[in-house]
Amino acid sequence: TYLFRQIKYIKPQLILALGFTPPKVFLENKFTFSSIRGKLFKIKGNIPILFTYHPNYMLKNPAIKRLVWEDLQTFRRLYEEIFKGS
């Protein structure tokens, strides 16, 4: 509840969620992480959220570095689209 209250008060325009826990918190359906990674979802308040691997997981599994890099590029593109006019 604390996290949801913070999101309500801060009103972020975009969220990058790292690791396997955030999808369990934000999404009601039980997805496999690989099926939602890198895809844009909307949470309460119509806030866009992008899920990717946690950096610690990446260090343990160097093969996913490319996937994380692609997700970060997607996040940056979304960020620039949102804040271009600001």
Secondary structure per residue as TSV (DSSP state, phi and psi in degrees):
chain	resnum	aa	ss	phi	psi
A	1	T	-	360.0	-33.0
A	2	Y	H	-61.1	-46.1
A	3	L	H	-60.5	-44.1
A	4	F	H	-65.8	-35.7
A	5	R	H	-66.1	-41.3
A	6	Q	H	-61.5	-44.0
A	7	I	H	-62.7	-40.7
A	8	K	H	-61.3	-42.0
A	9	Y	H	-79.2	-39.2
A	10	I	H	-76.3	-33.0
A	11	K	-	53.4	59.5
A	12	P	-	-65.1	152.0
A	13	Q	S	-95.6	-9.9
A	14	L	-	-163.6	139.5
A	15	I	E	-127.7	135.7
A	16	L	E	-108.8	114.8
A	17	A	E	-104.3	128.6
A	18	L	E	-108.6	129.3
A	19	G	S	103.5	-178.6
A	20	F	S	-85.3	-17.5
A	21	T	H	-76.8	-43.8
A	22	P	H	-53.3	-40.6
A	23	P	H	-62.3	-33.0
A	24	K	H	-67.2	-30.8
A	25	V	H	-82.2	-43.6
A	26	F	H	-92.1	-25.9
A	27	L	-	-109.8	135.8
A	28	E	S	-78.8	-36.0
A	29	N	S	-76.7	151.7
A	30	K	-	-93.5	100.6
A	31	F	-	-103.9	157.7
A	32	T	-	-78.2	146.2
A	33	F	H	-60.8	-40.3
A	34	S	H	-64.1	-24.6
A	35	S	H	-81.4	-18.9
A	36	I	H	-108.7	-14.9
A	37	R	T	-59.5	130.9
A	38	G	T	80.5	0.5
A	39	K	-	-104.5	146.3
A	40	L	E	-87.8	131.2
A	41	F	E	-123.4	162.9
A	42	K	E	-115.7	131.7
A	43	I	E	-108.4	-177.6
A	44	K	T	-47.0	136.8
A	45	G	T	83.5	9.6
A	46	N	T	61.6	35.8
A	47	I	E	-90.1	125.3
A	48	P	E	-71.9	137.6
A	49	I	E	-136.2	137.9
A	50	L	E	-120.9	130.5
A	51	F	E	-103.0	137.8
A	52	T	E	-147.1	174.5
A	53	Y	-	-69.3	150.0
A	54	H	-	-73.0	144.2
A	55	P	H	-56.0	-35.2
A	56	N	H	-64.5	-38.8
A	57	Y	H	-65.1	-37.2
A	58	M	H	-64.2	-39.3
A	59	L	H	-64.6	-34.1
A	60	K	H	-79.6	-23.2
A	61	N	-	-131.2	77.2
A	62	P	G	-57.9	-19.2
A	63	A	G	-64.6	-21.0
A	64	I	G	-91.8	1.8
A	65	K	H	-53.9	-41.4
A	66	R	H	-62.8	-41.1
A	67	L	H	-63.6	-42.6
A	68	V	H	-64.6	-41.1
A	69	W	H	-60.8	-43.5
A	70	E	H	-62.1	-41.4
A	71	D	H	-64.6	-40.1
A	72	L	H	-65.9	-36.9
A	73	Q	H	-65.4	-40.3
A	74	T	H	-61.9	-45.0
A	75	F	H	-61.0	-43.6
A	76	R	H	-62.7	-41.9
A	77	R	H	-61.6	-44.4
A	78	L	H	-63.2	-42.8
A	79	Y	H	-59.0	-46.7
A	80	E	H	-64.8	-36.9
A	81	E	H	-64.7	-42.0
A	82	I	H	-70.1	-43.1
A	83	F	H	-101.7	9.9
A	84	K	T	-59.1	-42.0
A	85	G	T	-82.0	-9.3
A	86	S	-	-81.3	360.0
